[in-house]
Amino acid sequence: MLIDYWRFARAHPRFLAFGFFLAFLSSAGQTYFIGSFGADIQAQFDLDPGSWGRIYMLGTLASAFVLNWSGALLDRYDLRWFSTAVLCGLVGACLVMATVSSPVLLVLAIFLMRQFGQGLTSHTGITSMARYHDADRGKAIALASMGFSTGEAILPVTGVYAAQTWGWQQTYLGVAAVVACAIPVALWLLRGHGERHAAHTRKLDDAIESGQGQPGYTRWQMLAEARFYLLVPAMLAPGAIGTALFFFPAEITSAKGWSLLWLTGNYWVYSLVTIGITIYAGTLIDRFSAHRVVPFYLLPFAAALVVLALWDHELAVWPYLGLMGICFGIYFPGFTALWPELYGARHLGAIKSLTTAINVFSTALGPAFMGTLLARGYSFAFVMLCFAGYCVFSTALLAWALRTPRR
């Protein structure tokens, strides 16, 4: 398996590095990085946790609505120009974050960070891997997705240290400078992309003319199928529930009687398992297709939530994070590869922008929903078991949807 990855990486070093690079750079707008400055932001603008959560939710929801349009532009413009525009937007977002002076402007800053960071930067890198690699799509997505895990493992700690040393807004000035320097690197990694895109287009056209391929669904044709709506609940679960769990570590430790340092200090378990499963899942997808790998990916997540609900011993943090890592390790490459398998690659930018927008939307609602349930007096164990039940129900719908033939 590792030999296959090594050979594949040697055959496409620059383009795979481009996908990894953009996934890593998207960390600037991801919850795990922005959240590391939460206490400093609340102190500077005199916000309570509820107000900070609502500001974050508003900016994220606005980003989700716009991303449905902006992400589709990837189908219309050259990847080199589109990537440059997206990274320039991320530089601007970091500068706004570094100079924001009021809670109202903070909503705008969060919107820009989520739009150009979590949204478009990750969308551009991962969608490009899915579009231009057919036979090795699973491995390409798996290698690029490790950029997320790498950022998650090292950047929150780096951000906290930088904020304590220079201040959180000065840290974002540094992030803006890093992203600006990354633009020429990204363009260098895309050298020769014009020939790659031309060959990809000819391959699609030849397959259609020979009767061996399909034109590919448009976004509206995908939305006209009932099957898509059966997939949505399973697609939402990792973003909504996972973000809520990472957004409320203090509530978890309070309910379980653990220390916050113990919980966050063991996040390496999640990252390590996610990377390992991602590599393995990429090989399985190339061998058996995403259709056969994805259907039951939420069951480990359901088991993780049951462990978190019923087991109070501090060692429960390891199976909890490990089982969650199994789910996310399959989710990243699995669902990205599933869309071109179901709907073709010609309009993949538009389709993937819609699914990414839905996921961003879920990351905004998940923490708000969990916080509301806890605030209304529901026990932590009850909330976790409800989430586990949702995962099982979504698994049944997902398995049914993937057995439904296309219209």
Sequence and secondary structure as in RCSB ss.txt:
>XXXX:A:sequence
MLIDYWRFARAHPRFLAFGFFLAFLSSAGQTYFIGSFGADIQAQFDLDPGSWGRIYMLGTLASAFVLNWSGALLD
RYDLRWFSTAVLCGLVGACLVMATVSSPVLLVLAIFLMRQFGQGLTSHTGITSMARYHDADRGKAIALASMGFST
GEAILPVTGVYAAQTWGWQQTYLGVAAVVACAIPVALWLLRGHGERHAAHTRKLDDAIESGQGQPGYTRWQMLAE
ARFYLLVPAMLAPGAIGTALFFFPAEITSAKGWSLLWLTGNYWVYSLVTIGITIYAGTLIDRFSAHRVVPFYLLP
FAAALVVLALWDHELAVWPYLGLMGICFGIYFPGFTALWPELYGARHLGAIKSLTTAINVFSTALGPAFMGTLLA
RGYSFAFVMLCFAGYCVFSTALLAWALRTPRR
>XXXX:A:secstr
 HHHHHHHHHHSHHHHHHHHHHHHHGGGGSHHHHGGGHHHHHHHHT  HHHHHHHHHHHHHHHHHHHHHHGGGGG
TS HHHHHHHHHHHHHHHHHHHHH  SHHHHHHHHHHHIIIIIIIIHHHHHHHHHHH STTHHHHHHHHHHHHHH
HHHHHHHHHHHHHHHH HHHHHHHHHHHHHHHHHHHHHHTTTHHHHHHHHHHHHHHHHHTTSS     HHHHHTS
HHHHHHHHHHHHIIIIIHHHHH HHHHHHHHT  HHHHHHTHHHHHHHHHHHHHHHHHHHHHH HHHHSTTTTHH
HHHHHHHHHH  SGGGHHHHHHHHHHHHHHHHHHHHHHHHHHH STTHHHHHHHHHHHHHHHHHHHHHHHHHHHH
TT  HHHHHHHHHHHHHHHHHHHHHHHTS   
